[in-house]
């Protein structure tokens, strides 16, 4: 176990990749994350259109969204292990090509079943991208920037959702819903070509070598599976981080999927305007995610354990604000409270990413973030839209949206447990690595 666990909490590591090239890699990797979520969330903008055209229930609509997250949850771990060995850059190019082509397949779907199959392959393509992409990014930036870089990178999911829903709704209204998927597919394929031409594994390899030499037990060999599993679940605090992060993202997933429909049904907005309005809320979420990451880094720079306190605060604030908002009747006050809640709902992503990076060795970072992604998807992103749709079919969408924020209480408990055991876990891991 000790061979692959980082024993420093927030040490300052000097990057070994040129600063300018590091930011180019970040920009392109961030751009592909935009494409990832644009392809994933454009569906939500056309929910009202597909519901009317194919006579779908809310449960069926939710399943088209959840199947992607479910595949991400199931496949992210094995595919990330492969990426750690086969090469992160090559894996990223292959994954992005697959999800872009599958999104093009969505544009050609003639029925619910065909759309479901196309969305299945979107999920396969996107399965390990988040974990591999963030591992690549964290490998070329200093360790003290981990909360900031984690939240900035993951904010790409919200920004991509904004673009996907806003642009998707506009294109669907003017040219038809099929063109919405087609536009996302073309954007992804163009970025794939740019990434393949500019980002080279050889230019990033020096960092991996440095990490191998400066780890707790230097090694140039890839970690064995037994060591990987030991490193991934080395402490109660890491496990609590996985669970808390996943539960919190249940709320985000439900908001991403159902805000356009909520605005369509309760505010009478057509598909294009509902998509743009929902995109504004998701943009607030993205900005909030980055600000929460920056705040967390600043507050916890001298006391890393404060990351847990910040995660707890973000969970409780988001639950209170969103619950209060959806309990009110439609109007400006309701929208304002929902906006404030959206600014906090994904604030836990930065602290969670930083803690996973701090407690796992760089040689298994892609796999560690795959485990975090697994928890995020199986506990949050996959069930969020589907469960909300099930409740909406029985109680109405408004009632479903009122119940969703309560999931944050579970996330809060998990983060509290992580904070309680954090110091002891770090001390135990240090003693084992000596």
N, C-alpha and C positions, 0 to 999 in steps of 0.2 A: 504493500500500500504506500509506504513512505517514498518509494522511488518516483512517484508521479504526483505528489502533492506539493503545492507551493506553501512554504512555511513563512512567507512574509505576507503581511497584511496589505499594506499599500506602499510598497517600496517603489522608488522612482527608477524605472529602467530606461536606459538611453536607447532610442530606436537605432537600428542599423541600416535602415533604408533611407535614401535621400528624402528630405522633408517635402520637396516639391513633388517627387514621384509618389510619395505616400498619399498626398492629397489628391493626386490624379487617380490613384487606385481607389481611394475612398469615394471620389465623385462617381466613378464608373460602377463601383459595387453598390453605392447608394442608388444610382440610376436603375440598376437591375432590380433592386428591392422595390423601387417605384413601379416598375413593370410587373413584378410579382403581384403586388397588391392591386394594381390597376386591373390586371387580368382576373384577379380573384373577386374584387368588389364591384366591377361594372355590372355584374348580375343583379345586385341589389337595386340599382337605378332602374332596371327594366322589370322589376317584380310586378308592378301594377299592370304592365303591358302583357307579360307572359301569363299572369293570372287570368286576364280577360280572354286572351287569344287561345290558350290551351285549357281553360277552365280548371286551373290548379287550386288545390287547397293550400292554406298557410303551411301545413305540415310538409307538403311536397316542395313548396318554395324553400322552406327552411332546409330540406334535405339537399337541394342543389347547392346551397351554400356550405352546409356542414360536411358534405362528402370530401371537399377539398381539405378542410382542416383535419378530418379524420385520417385521410391518407398521409397528410403531413405528420400527424402524431404517430402513426404506425411505422412509417418508413424512415423518419428522420434519423433514428439511431443507427440502423444498419448502413444507411447510405452515407452518414457522416463518418462512420468507421472506415468505409471504403475510401472516402474523400481524403482522410488523413493519410492514407497509404498511396492512393493513386495520384494524388495531386489536387489541391484545392482549386487552382485556376482551371484546369481541364474539367473538373467536376462542375464548376460554376457554368462554364460555357455549355456543357451538355445539358444541364438542368434547365437553363434559360431557354435553350432551343426547344426543348420538349414542351415546356408550358406555353411558349408562344405559338407553337404549331397546334397544340390542343385548344388554345383560345380561338384560333382560326376555325377549328372544328366546331366550336360552339356556334360560330356565325352560320355554319351550314346545317345545324341541327333542325330537323323537321318535326320533332316530337319531344315529349318529356324524357322518354327513355334514351333517345339519342343525345339529348343535352346532358343527361346524367352521366353517360359514358364519356363524353368529352370532358366534363368537369372532373371525372375520375382521373383522367390523364393530366389535367391541370394540376391536380393534387400530387400525382406522382412526380411531376417535374419540379414542383415547388417544395417537395418534402424536406430536403436538407439544406435548402439555400440559406435560410436565416441563420442556422448554426454555423455553416461553413463560411458564410460571408462575414459574420461578426468575428469569428475566430481569425480570419485573415486580417480584418481591420485591426483588431487588438494586438496582433503580432507585429504591427509596424508603427504603433504609437506608444508613448510612455505609459507605464503602469498607473501613474497618478491621474491620468486622464480617463480611466476606465469607465466611471459612471457617466461622464460627459459623452465619450465616444459611443458607449452602449446605447444611451438614450437618444443620441443624435442619429445613430444608424437605425435603431428601431423606430424612430419617428418617421422614417421613410415609409413604414407600413401605413401610418395614418395619412401622410401626404399622398401616397399612391392611392389610398382609398378616396381621398378628396378628389383627386384628378379623375379616377375611375368613375365615381358616382356623378360628379358634375358634368364631365365631358360625355360620359355615357348617356346621361339623361338628355343632354342637348342633342347629341347625334341621333339618338333613338327617336326623338320627337320630329326631327327634320328629315332624316333619311331612312329611318327604320331601325329596329333594335339590332338587326344582324350587323349593320355597319358599326355599331358600338363595339362589338367584339372584334370585328376586323381591324378597327383602328388600334386597339390595344395590342393585337397580334403583330401588326407592322412595327409599332414602337419597340416592342420587345426584340424582334429580329434585327432591327437596326443596331440596337445596343449590343446584342450578342456579337455582331461583326466587329464593332469597335473594341469590345472587351478582348476578343481573341487576337486582335492586331496589336493592342497596346500593353496589356498586362501579361507579363512573362513570369513563369514559375522560377526561372533562374535568377531573376532580380530580387525575388523575395526569399530565396533559399538561405541567404546568409543569416537572416534572423532566426530561422529554425536551428541552424547550426550553433548560433550563439546561445539560444535558449537551452540546447542540449548540454553545452559546456558549463553553463552557469546555474543549472538547476540544483536542487538539493543533493542529488546523486547523478553526476554528469553521465550522459550516455548518448551514443550516436545511433542506437538501435531503436526502432519503433517499439513502443510499449506492447507487452503481450496482453491478451484479452483479460486474463485474470487480474493483472495489475490495473488495467483500465477500469474494470468494474469496482475494484477496491478503491481506486481514486475517486470515482464518480459518487460513491455513497459512503465516503470516509467519515462523515460526521452527521449528527442529528441536525445541526444548523443548516447544512447544505440541503438535506432532505426537506426540511421545513421551508427553505427558500424555494425549492421546486414547487411544492404544494401551494404556498402562498401566491406565487406568481401566476400559476395556472388558474386558481380560483378567481383572482382579481380580473384576469383577462376574459373570463366568462361574461362579465358585464360589458367589456369593450366589444366583444364579438356580437353580443345581442344588439348593442347600439349601432354598430356598423351595418348589420343586416336589416334592421327594422326601422331605423329613423326615417328613411325615405317613405316607407309605407305609413308610418305614424303621421308624418306631415301630410301625406296624401289623403288619409282617411279623416283626420281630426282638424285639419286646417284647410282642406279642400284644394290643395296645390296639385297641378298636373305633374306628370312624370318628370319633365325637364326642370321645373321650378322646385319640385320636392328634392330632386337629386342635388341641385345647386345649394339649396338650403341645408340639406343634410351634410353636404360637403363642407359647409362653413363650420358646422359643429365638429366635424372630424379634423378640420384645420386647427381649431381651438385645441383639440386633443393633442395634435402634433406639437404645437407651440408649448403647451403645458408640459408635455413629456420632456422636451428639451430643457425647459426652465427648471423642472423638478430635478433633472439630472445634474444641472449646473449647481442648483441649490444644495443638493445632497453632497456633491464633491466639496463644496465650500464649507458646509457645516461639519462634515466628517473627516476633513483633511488631517486633523490632529487626533481624532478619536474615531477610528473606522467603525466601531460598534454603533455609532449614531445612524448608520445606514438603515439599521433595523427600525429605529425610532421613526425615521423619515418615511419608511415604507408603511408602517402602522398608521401614521398620520394621513398619508395619501389615501389609504383604504377607507378609513373612517370618514374623512371629509367627502370623498366621492360618494359614499353610500348615503350620507345625510343629505347632500345637495340634490342628488338624482331622485331619491325617494321623495323629498319635499316637492321637487318640481313636478313629478308625475302624479302626485296626490292633488295638485291644483288643477283647476279647469284651464282649458286652452286660453292663451293670452300672452302678453309680453312678459309678465312676471314668471310664468311657467318656462318660457323659452330662456329667460335669463338664468334661472336656477339650473336648467339642464346644461346650459353653456358652461357655467362654473363647475358643475359636476364633471363634465367632459374634460375640463382642463386638469382635473386631478385623477381621473379614472385609470390612466396608464402611467401615472407617476412612479409606480413601483418597478417599471422595467429597468430603469437605470440602476437603482440599488441592487436588484436581483442579478442583473448581468455582472455588476462589479463583484458581488460576493461569490458568484460561481467562478469567475476568473481568479479571484484571490485564493480560493480554496482548492483549485485544481492546477496541475502542472501544465505549462504551455504545450507540451507534446500531445496532450489529449484535450486541448481546448475545443476543437471542433466537436469532439464526441461529448464533452461536458455541456456545451451549448446545445447539442442535439438532445441531451437528456432534459435540459431546461425547456427546449422546444417541444419535446414529447409531453412534458407536464402541461405546458401552456396550451397545447392543442387538445389533449385527451381530457383535461379538466376544464378548459375554458373555451377555446376557439371552436372546437368541434361541437360540443353540446349546446353552446350558447344560442346560436340561431335556431337550431332544431327544437330544443326544449321550449324556447320562447314561442315558436310557432305552434307547438302542441298546446301550450297554455292558452294562446290566442284563439285557437279553434274552439276551445271550451269556455273560456271566460271573457274573451275579447282582448284585443291588442293592448288597450289601455291598462287593464288589470295585469297583463303579463309584464308590461314595462314597469309597473309598480312593484312587482315581486323581485325582479331581476337584481336591483341594487343590494338586496339582503345578502347576496352571496359574498359581499365584501366582509361580512362578519366572520366567515370562515377563513378568509385570507388574513384578516387581522389576527386571529388566533394562531395561525401558522407562523406569521412573522414574530409574534410575541414569544412563541416557543423557540424559534431560531435565535432570537436575541438572548433568551435566558441561557442557552447552552453554548453560545458563540465563544466566549472567553475560554471555557473549559475545553471545547473542541479544538481550538487553536493550540492551546498548551499541550494537549494530548498528541496532536499531529506533529508538533515540533519535537516532542520527546521521542516519538517513533522514528523520526527522520535522522536522529543523531547517530 
